[in-house]
Amino acid sequence: MNIIIVGGGKVGTELVRLLSLESHNIVVVDINNKVIEEVVGNHDVMGLCGDGACCDVLEKAKVASCDIIIATTDSDERNVLCCLIARKMKARHCIARVRNPSYAEQLVFMREELGLSMMVNPEYQAAREISRLLKYPSAIDIETFGRGLIDMVEFKIIKGSALEDVSLKEIYNKISVRVLICAVQRDGEVYIPNGDFILRKGDKIHFTAVHSELLKFFHAVDSEKGRIKSVMIIGGGTISFYLAELLAADMGMQVKIIEKNLERCIFLSDSLPKAHIIHGDGGNYELIEDEGIVAVDACVTLTGMDEENIITSLFAKSKGTKKVVTKINRVSAVNIAENVGLESVVSPKNITADMILQYVRARQNSKGSNILTLYRLLDGKAEAIEFIVRQKAHYVDVPIKDLKLNKNSIIASIIRNNKHIIPNGSDRLCLHDSVVVVSTNKFMNDLNDIFKV
């Protein structure tokens, strides 16, 4: 596909990295020539220095023949304008990153009335992900499929867990909870396990379950940390704003935000009447100790500095905080956080890239939009993709045990008529089913890709 990416910042460069791996023809546009030189030097892409909201720049980028244009600059208005102009210049699909909370309520109108294909709000999506982690504090990560009907959870097996030294086929007899473990990371390697696979201490597992079974799971393995009732948020940026709204208004949690910018504190105080706003430096550990870091159930570090978030999270963890969530953008910093024991790490850049990658994969499928949801798991070593069965194929109405799946692929879930099915060998795929597949085989665009030819 021919793709134009306007903006070579964090999200733009991550998209360049991911999409160039999938052999797309990519042109990167940025007003900073040094950014263009760096991107072109690191990846097999074309670069163009200029303003992506100008007609002549888009014409040089050959916007009329591009399949998708993605605007990810740091200006919402420029991103929307870029897409509007590109649309008038015959670009087929346009995606804009829009971050301003004032525009959040207008996203549907702006998509439908302005003809934009997709609008992504990284901060809001990050806040939603963090809120799910606080709902299930024992989880490292949670992704949703089937319009929220099914969760895929990342969870670590600790010493003494009810799952330690248990084979997958014995799990139901052991804990009486119906889940399907579809990926395991052990010593840096990722496995798509079968029923004979035995779980060990230290394994990171991904499993699917409906919401009711998820609660039973955490109770059964004796790892549920208890309901989160109070949260301290370090940093008062846009993610904090969205998160505080979700936690205080929708989930009934007590929220305290520590922000060092006085003007921002005044805005947050006026906008979030249910949250407690503290003017101060979240990097001052005497302050956050005085403000009750020992007493709160969870701490979420959301400053603009990865290193500060990591250190503050470690401090909160040392004080016995039950759940700690850390915002990080740089890949190197993610690795550092995991190496020092911080497990729940959220990256707005990666969330945005996954959403856009999902859209690109769907458009790439010549049979139509077959991909509903896509997540990269376990540091990108595996993918979980939700497909929809749109037409009769060789795998429809055939018992799964009779289908020949490619190595390192598993059918993790089936959603049919708003009901979730954890599949076994006798289940079948039917027309209109949503099917969640987990695989270490990359770049799948269609459900056919998981079957042997």
C-alpha positions in Angstrom: 0.0 0.0 0.0 1.1 3.6 -0.6 1.0 5.4 2.8 1.9 9.0 3.7 2.8 9.8 7.4 2.7 13.4 8.3 4.7 14.1 11.5 7.9 12.3 12.5 7.4 12.4 16.2 7.0 9.5 18.6 3.9 8.1 17.1 5.0 8.8 13.5 8.4 7.1 13.9 6.8 4.0 15.5 4.3 3.8 12.6 7.2 4.1 10.2 9.0 1.2 11.9 5.9 -1.1 12.0 4.6 -0.4 8.5 8.0 -0.5 6.8 8.4 -4.1 8.2 5.2 -5.0 6.3 6.7 -3.7 3.0 4.4 -0.7 2.4 5.6 2.2 0.3 5.9 5.0 2.8 6.5 8.8 2.4 7.2 10.7 5.7 6.5 14.4 5.7 7.8 16.7 8.5 8.7 20.4 8.7 12.0 19.5 10.4 14.7 18.4 8.0 16.7 16.7 10.7 13.7 14.5 11.6 13.4 13.5 7.9 17.1 12.7 7.7 16.9 10.5 10.8 13.8 8.6 9.7 15.1 8.1 6.1 18.5 7.0 7.5 16.9 4.4 9.8 14.2 3.0 7.6 13.6 2.1 4.0 11.2 5.0 3.3 11.0 8.3 1.4 11.2 11.6 3.1 9.8 15.1 2.3 10.5 18.2 4.3 7.5 20.6 4.4 4.1 21.3 6.0 1.7 18.4 5.5 -1.2 20.8 5.5 0.0 22.5 2.3 -1.4 21.4 -1.1 1.9 21.6 -2.9 3.7 19.5 -0.3 0.9 16.8 -0.5 1.1 16.9 -4.2 4.9 16.3 -4.1 4.1 13.3 -1.8 1.7 12.0 -4.5 -1.3 12.2 -2.2 -3.7 11.4 -5.1 -2.3 7.9 -5.5 -1.9 7.1 -1.8 -4.1 4.6 -0.1 -3.9 6.0 3.4 -2.6 9.3 4.9 -1.9 9.5 8.6 -1.5 12.8 10.3 0.3 12.6 13.7 1.8 16.0 14.2 1.6 17.7 17.7 -1.2 20.0 16.5 -4.8 18.6 16.4 -5.9 21.4 14.1 -3.0 20.7 11.6 -3.8 17.0 11.6 -7.5 17.6 10.8 -6.7 20.2 8.2 -4.1 17.9 6.6 -6.7 15.1 6.3 -9.3 17.4 4.9 -7.0 18.8 2.2 -5.8 15.3 1.4 -9.4 14.0 1.1 -10.1 16.8 -1.4 -7.0 15.8 -3.3 -8.4 12.2 -3.7 -6.6 10.4 -0.9 -8.6 7.2 -0.2 -8.4 7.0 3.6 -7.4 9.7 6.1 -6.5 9.2 9.8 -5.9 12.1 12.2 -4.5 12.1 15.7 -6.7 14.3 17.9 -5.7 14.8 21.6 -7.6 17.9 22.8 -10.4 16.9 25.3 -12.5 19.7 23.9 -12.7 17.8 20.6 -13.5 14.4 22.2 -17.3 14.9 22.2 -17.1 15.8 18.5 -15.2 12.8 17.2 -18.2 11.1 15.7 -19.4 14.3 14.0 -15.9 15.1 12.7 -15.5 11.6 11.2 -18.9 11.5 9.6 -19.3 15.1 8.4 -15.7 15.8 7.5 -15.2 12.5 5.7 -12.3 11.3 7.9 -11.8 7.6 8.1 -10.5 7.4 11.6 -9.6 9.7 14.5 -7.3 8.5 17.3 -7.1 10.1 20.8 -3.9 8.5 22.3 -4.4 10.0 25.8 -8.0 8.9 26.1 -7.2 5.4 24.9 -4.3 5.2 27.4 -6.6 6.4 30.2 -9.1 3.6 29.3 -6.4 1.0 29.4 -5.2 2.2 32.8 -8.7 2.2 34.2 -9.0 -1.5 33.2 -5.8 -2.3 35.0 -7.1 -0.6 38.1 -10.3 -2.6 37.9 -8.3 -5.9 37.9 -5.2 -5.0 39.9 -3.6 -8.4 39.7 -3.4 -8.1 35.9 -0.3 -6.8 34.1 -2.2 -5.9 31.0 -5.8 -6.2 29.7 -7.1 -6.0 26.1 -10.7 -6.2 25.0 -12.3 -7.9 22.0 -15.9 -8.5 20.8 -17.1 -5.0 21.6 -16.1 -5.4 25.2 -17.6 -8.9 25.7 -14.2 -10.6 26.2 -10.9 -9.8 27.9 -7.4 -10.9 27.1 -5.4 -10.7 30.3 -1.6 -10.8 30.9 -0.8 -12.3 34.2 2.4 -13.5 35.9 2.7 -16.8 37.7 4.3 -16.3 41.1 5.8 -18.7 43.5 3.0 -20.7 45.4 0.3 -19.8 42.8 -2.4 -22.4 42.3 -1.2 -22.5 38.6 2.4 -23.2 39.4 3.5 -26.6 37.9 0.0 -27.2 36.5 -0.5 -28.4 32.9 -3.0 -26.4 30.8 -5.4 -29.4 30.4 -5.5 -29.7 34.3 -6.5 -26.0 34.9 -10.2 -26.4 35.0 -10.0 -29.4 37.4 -7.6 -27.3 39.6 -9.4 -24.0 39.9 -12.9 -24.6 38.3 -12.6 -21.5 36.1 -13.0 -21.6 32.3 -10.2 -19.7 30.7 -8.0 -20.4 27.6 -4.3 -19.7 27.9 -3.2 -18.8 24.4 0.4 -17.5 24.9 3.2 -17.9 27.4 6.4 -16.0 27.7 9.3 -17.8 29.5 12.9 -16.7 29.6 12.4 -14.3 26.7 10.8 -16.9 24.5 7.1 -16.9 23.5 5.1 -20.2 23.2 1.7 -20.9 21.8 1.0 -23.8 24.2 -1.0 -27.0 23.9 -2.7 -29.0 26.7 0.4 -30.7 27.8 2.3 -27.4 28.5 3.2 -27.0 32.2 3.2 -23.6 33.7 6.1 -22.5 35.8 6.9 -19.8 38.3 7.8 -16.6 36.5 5.8 -17.4 33.3 3.8 -14.5 31.8 0.6 -15.9 30.4 -2.1 -14.4 28.2 -5.5 -15.9 28.6 -9.0 -15.1 27.4 -12.1 -15.1 29.6 -15.5 -13.4 30.0 -15.8 -10.9 32.7 -17.5 -13.2 35.2 -14.9 -15.9 34.8 -12.1 -13.3 35.2 -13.2 -12.4 38.7 -13.4 -16.1 39.6 -9.9 -16.6 38.2 -8.3 -14.0 40.3 -10.1 -15.3 43.4 -9.1 -18.9 42.7 -5.4 -18.3 42.2 -5.2 -16.3 45.5 -3.7 -13.3 43.7 -6.6 -10.8 43.8 -5.2 -7.7 45.5 -8.6 -6.4 46.5 -10.7 -3.6 44.9 -9.0 -0.4 44.2 -10.7 2.4 46.1 -8.2 5.2 46.1 -5.7 6.3 43.4 -2.8 8.8 43.5 -1.9 10.2 40.0 1.5 11.9 39.6 1.3 14.5 36.8 -1.7 16.4 35.7 -1.6 16.1 31.9 -4.3 15.1 29.4 -4.2 11.4 30.3 -4.6 12.3 34.0 -7.7 14.4 33.1 -9.3 11.6 31.2 -8.3 9.0 33.8 -9.7 11.0 36.7 -13.0 11.4 34.9 -13.2 7.6 34.4 -12.1 6.7 37.9 -14.1 9.2 39.9 -17.3 9.5 37.9 -17.6 6.0 36.4 -15.9 3.8 38.9 -16.4 5.7 42.2 -12.8 5.8 43.2 -11.1 8.5 45.3 -8.7 10.4 43.0 -5.8 12.6 44.0 -3.7 14.4 41.4 -0.3 16.0 42.1 0.7 18.6 39.5 3.5 21.2 39.8 2.1 23.7 37.3 -0.3 26.0 39.2 -2.3 27.1 36.1 -2.9 23.5 35.2 -3.9 22.7 38.8 -6.5 25.5 38.6 -7.9 24.0 35.3 -8.0 20.5 36.8 -9.7 21.7 40.0 -12.4 23.5 37.9 -12.9 20.6 35.5 -12.7 17.7 38.0 -14.8 18.6 41.0 -14.7 15.0 42.3 -10.9 14.8 42.3 -8.5 16.3 44.9 -5.8 18.4 43.2 -2.5 19.1 44.9 -0.1 21.8 43.7 3.4 20.3 44.1 6.2 18.3 42.5 5.4 14.6 42.3 9.1 13.9 42.2 9.4 15.2 45.8 9.0 12.0 47.7 8.5 13.8 51.0 5.4 15.5 49.5 3.8 12.3 48.1 4.5 10.6 51.4 2.8 13.4 53.2 -0.1 13.2 50.8 -0.6 9.5 51.7 1.2 7.3 49.2 1.2 4.7 51.9 -2.5 4.8 52.3 -3.7 4.8 48.7 -4.5 1.5 46.9 -2.9 2.5 43.6 -0.3 5.0 42.1 -0.2 6.0 38.5 2.8 8.0 37.2 1.9 10.1 34.2 4.6 12.8 34.0 6.3 13.7 30.7 9.6 12.1 31.7 10.0 8.3 31.5 12.8 8.2 34.0 10.8 10.2 36.6 7.9 7.9 36.1 10.0 4.8 36.7 11.7 6.2 39.8 8.5 7.4 41.3 6.8 4.1 40.6 9.6 2.3 42.3 9.2 4.6 45.3 5.4 3.8 45.5 6.1 0.1 45.2 8.6 0.3 48.0 5.9 1.9 50.2 3.7 -1.1 49.6 1.2 0.4 47.1 -0.9 -2.5 45.9 -1.0 -1.4 42.2 1.5 0.7 40.3 1.0 1.8 36.7 3.8 3.5 34.8 3.5 5.6 31.6 6.5 5.1 29.3 7.0 5.9 25.6 10.6 5.0 24.8 11.2 1.3 24.0 14.5 1.4 25.9 12.7 2.8 29.0 10.1 0.0 28.7 12.8 -2.6 29.0 14.3 -0.8 32.0 11.0 -0.6 33.7 10.4 -4.3 33.3 13.9 -5.2 34.4 13.5 -3.3 37.7 10.2 -5.1 38.4 7.6 -2.6 37.1 5.1 -4.8 35.2 2.1 -2.6 34.4 3.5 -0.3 31.8 1.3 1.8 29.4 2.6 3.5 26.3 0.2 5.9 24.5 2.5 5.8 21.4 2.1 2.0 21.2 -1.6 2.1 21.8 -2.0 4.6 18.9 0.2 2.6 16.6 -1.7 -0.6 17.3 -5.0 1.1 16.4 -3.7 2.6 13.2 -1.9 -0.7 12.3 -5.2 -2.5 12.8 -6.9 -0.1 10.3 -4.1 -0.5 7.7 -4.3 -4.3 7.9 -8.1 -4.1 7.4 -7.8 -1.9 4.4 -5.0 -4.1 3.0 -7.4 -7.1 2.9 -8.7 -7.2 -0.7 -11.9 -8.9 0.5 -12.9 -6.0 2.7 -12.5 -5.0 6.3 -11.9 -8.4 7.9 -9.9 -7.2 10.9 -11.9 -5.8 13.8 -9.2 -5.6 16.5 -5.4 -6.0 16.7 -3.0 -6.0 19.6 0.7 -6.7 19.8 1.5 -8.9 22.8 4.7 -9.7 24.8 6.9 -7.0 23.4 5.6 -7.4 19.9 6.6 -11.1 19.7 3.0 -12.2 19.2 -0.2 -10.7 17.9 -3.9 -11.1 18.9 -6.2 -10.3 16.0 -10.0 -10.4 15.9 -11.4 -11.3 12.5 -15.0 -11.6 11.3 -16.1 -14.5 9.2 -17.8 -12.7 6.3 -18.1 -15.4 3.7 -18.2 -19.2 3.2 -14.7 -20.7 3.3 -13.1 -24.0 3.7 -12.8 -23.6 7.5 -16.5 -22.7 8.0 -18.8 -25.4 9.7 -15.8 -27.7 10.2 -14.8 -29.0 13.7 -11.7 -27.1 14.8 -10.0 -30.4 15.5 -10.2 -31.2 11.8 -8.7 -27.9 10.7 -4.9 -27.7 10.0 -3.6 -24.6 11.7 -0.2 -23.2 11.0 2.4 -23.7 13.7 2.4 -21.2 16.6 -1.2 -20.2 16.0 -4.3 -20.8 18.1 -8.0 -19.9 17.9 -8.4 -18.2 21.3 -12.1 -17.1 21.3 -15.3 -17.1 19.3 -18.0 -14.5 19.7 -21.4 -15.5 18.3 -24.7 -13.7 18.8 -23.1 -11.6 21.6 -22.0 -14.7 23.4 -18.4 -15.8 24.1 -17.3 -19.3 23.3 -14.0 -20.7 24.6 -13.4 -23.1 21.7 -12.6 -26.8 22.0 -11.9 -29.3 19.2 -15.6 -29.9 18.5 -16.6 -26.3 18.1 -17.0 -24.8 14.6 -16.5 -21.4 13.0 -19.8 -20.1 11.5 -20.7 -17.2 9.2 -20.7 -13.8 11.0 -18.6 -15.1 14.0 -15.9 -12.9 15.5 -12.8 -15.0 15.9 -9.8 -14.1 18.1 -6.5 -15.6 16.9 -3.2 -15.5 18.7 -0.1 -16.2 16.8 3.7 -15.6 16.7 3.4 -15.5 12.9 3.5 -11.8 12.0 1.6 -9.7 9.4 -1.7 -11.7 9.3 -4.3 -9.9 7.2 -7.0 -12.5 6.9 -8.4 -15.5 8.8 -7.1 -17.7 6.0 -3.5 -16.8 7.0 -3.7 -19.1 10.1 -4.5 -22.3 8.1 -2.0 -24.5 6.3 -2.4 -24.3 2.5 
